[in-house]
């Protein structure tokens, strides 16, 4: 797990900085296209105009990324690097949770239909095999219920409740770290803001002047760190809410399957 998160983090860092270099090269090649188009024959004026419009649009897009890169550098690497680290590790945990939850999502209706048919024919072991072979927390809870059929309905319900709590903790694994990075990113941004304002006032004191040129640098660093910290928190919060909604949906299916299992066992008189 740690190796997976480390590899994801390294990949995202490489992609983050590599993207800016690729976009910068794209901007240079776009400028070359515009120069050659301007020197083309008058007969191709209409085609040159269309090409120029597309190239200008591409240049504007590249400019936005270039501005983002410049602002990140201007924000002082001492404060921007921790904010970037929060985004990388936060996204790594989010991606890991999303992949895990998507794998854990199973069609419980089909699962219960297969188990019902096995129990109807008196094949308890076959029902266990179906539940054991099906991925997801709902199937695991159902399997535990089938294993405790000897304890009657009460024993099955206790097994379902106990193992359901275990599955819930597994589903929520890693959410505490995502919450940490959501809270930490803007805090680091605000800390950079405070430090930047202190530096600005130190410059005013040293210069004995309140000229805008004296304090502009410190205030700029202060505002940029706050902006990037809030951007990271917003991105991670969106992923966090999506993950929580997935967990709620899986939990609901798990509870419905547990109730359906008890009812199916009562219907087929599977209790001993």
Secondary structure, 3 states (H helix, E strand, C coil): CHHHHHHHHHHHHHHHHHHHHHHHHHHHHHHHHHHHHHCCCHHHHHHHHHHHHHHHHHHHHHHHHHHHHHHHHHCCHHHHHHHHHHHHHHHHHHHHHHHHHHHHCCCHHHHHHHHHHHHHCCCHHHHHHHHHHCCCHHHHHHHHHHHCHHHHHHHHHHHHHHHHHHHHHHHCCCHHHHHHHHHHHHHHHHHHHHHHHHHHHHHHHHHCCCCHHHHHHHHHHHHHHHHHHHHHHHHHHHHHHHHHHHHHHHHHHHHHHHHHHHHHHHHCCCCC
